Amino acid sequence: MPRMIIEMTPGDVHLMEHPAKEPGKLSRWVSLRTLSLSTRYNFVENSAGATTSNQGQYQSVVKGAFHLDPAGKYSIEDGLFPGNRFSAGWNGSGWGTGMLRTNLYLKQLYRLEDWSFSTAGCISTRA
């Protein structure tokens, strides 16, 4: 689906189409799907008034794909996430009482055949 990026500044009165970028040298083989970095500060005090957690944490997410054929119909998707359990997702940043953790774990790995949704709402493969 074509996308248009709208960049306007105060005083602009019309839209101009943004020129399409040329694909990079590695785009035939790999593509970056998601790259995200989040932070939070976790402060927990129990009912007795003792601080049980006082630390900064961060979460980094990297998802990508390795394309197996020139048309890009078949690919291997992967996802790297923090936390050594499936439901865990934050690493200690070293701020506060927590130690710095830099672990990323492979939590998603699967082969994907390029699926698309037809106008009738049914799933179908691209021809």
Secondary structure, 3 states (H helix, E strand, C coil): CCCCCCCCCCCCCCCCCCCCCCCCCCCCCEEEEEEEEEEEEEEEECCCCCEEEEEEEEEEEEEEEEECCCCCCEEEEEEEECCCCCCCCCEEEEEECCCCCCCCEEEEEEEEECEEECCCCCEEECC
